[in-house]
Amino acid sequence: MALAPVLTWPAVEGATRYRVRRDGATVATITARRFEDDGVADGDHAYRVIALDAAGNASAPSDPAAVAVDRTAPAAPQPVARLRT
């Protein structure tokens, strides 16, 4: 199972949903205060969360949360066999 970034944040008074942005692009608009980004590629990413109220008014973005994703395994070792002399 591959690891994915998980973001959580405290409730914001008056918010009915939250917009999650990765690297400047919206990746989800959700009612939960937890987001797991299964679709993210390897590399460095910055996430921000914006609170939305029932009328659609948006808060300022949160401070960025930086995440480094690295799911690439190292190369396989190449054992060397030698005869003992």
C-alpha positions as CSV (number, residue, x, y, z in Angstrom):
1,M,0.0,0.0,0.0
2,A,1.4,3.4,-1.0
3,L,1.6,6.2,1.5
4,A,-0.4,9.3,0.8
5,P,-0.3,12.8,2.4
6,V,-3.0,13.2,5.0
7,L,-4.1,16.8,6.0
8,T,-6.2,17.6,9.0
9,W,-7.2,21.0,10.4
10,P,-9.4,22.4,13.2
11,A,-13.0,23.4,12.6
12,V,-13.6,27.0,11.4
13,E,-16.6,28.7,12.8
14,G,-19.3,29.3,10.1
15,A,-17.6,27.0,7.6
16,T,-19.8,24.4,5.9
17,R,-17.1,23.0,3.6
18,Y,-13.4,23.3,2.8
19,R,-11.5,23.6,-0.4
20,V,-8.2,21.8,-0.5
21,R,-5.5,23.1,-2.9
22,R,-2.3,21.4,-3.9
23,D,0.3,23.5,-5.7
24,G,-2.3,26.2,-6.5
25,A,-4.9,23.9,-8.0
26,T,-8.1,22.7,-6.2
27,V,-8.0,19.0,-5.6
28,A,-11.1,18.6,-3.4
29,T,-14.0,20.5,-1.9
30,I,-15.2,18.5,1.2
31,T,-17.2,18.8,4.4
32,A,-14.7,16.8,6.4
33,R,-11.7,18.3,8.2
34,R,-9.4,15.5,6.9
35,F,-8.1,14.9,3.4
36,E,-6.0,12.0,2.1
37,D,-4.4,12.7,-1.3
38,D,-4.1,9.3,-2.9
39,G,-3.6,10.8,-6.4
40,V,-0.5,12.9,-5.7
41,A,2.7,12.2,-7.7
42,D,6.1,12.0,-6.2
43,G,7.8,15.3,-5.5
44,D,7.5,18.3,-3.3
45,H,4.0,19.7,-2.8
46,A,2.4,22.6,-1.0
47,Y,-1.2,22.3,0.4
48,R,-3.5,25.1,1.5
49,V,-7.1,24.9,2.8
50,I,-9.8,27.5,2.3
51,A,-13.0,27.6,4.5
52,L,-16.3,28.2,2.7
53,D,-19.6,29.2,4.3
54,A,-23.1,28.3,3.2
55,A,-23.3,31.3,1.0
56,G,-20.0,30.4,-0.8
57,N,-17.9,33.1,0.8
58,A,-14.3,32.0,1.0
59,S,-11.7,32.6,3.7
60,A,-8.1,33.5,3.0
61,P,-6.0,30.4,2.3
62,S,-4.3,28.7,5.2
63,D,-0.5,28.9,5.5
64,P,1.0,26.2,3.2
65,A,1.7,22.7,4.5
66,A,4.8,21.4,2.7
67,V,4.9,17.6,1.9
68,A,7.6,15.6,0.1
69,V,6.3,12.4,-1.5
70,D,8.7,9.7,-2.4
71,R,7.3,6.3,-3.2
72,T,10.2,5.2,-5.4
73,A,12.1,2.3,-4.0
74,P,15.9,2.1,-4.3
75,A,17.5,-0.2,-6.9
76,A,17.9,-3.8,-6.0
77,P,21.3,-4.8,-4.6
78,Q,23.5,-6.8,-6.9
79,P,25.3,-9.5,-4.8
80,V,28.7,-10.7,-5.9
81,A,29.6,-14.3,-5.3
82,R,33.3,-15.2,-4.9
83,L,35.0,-18.4,-4.1
84,R,37.0,-18.4,-1.0
85,T,40.6,-19.3,-1.6
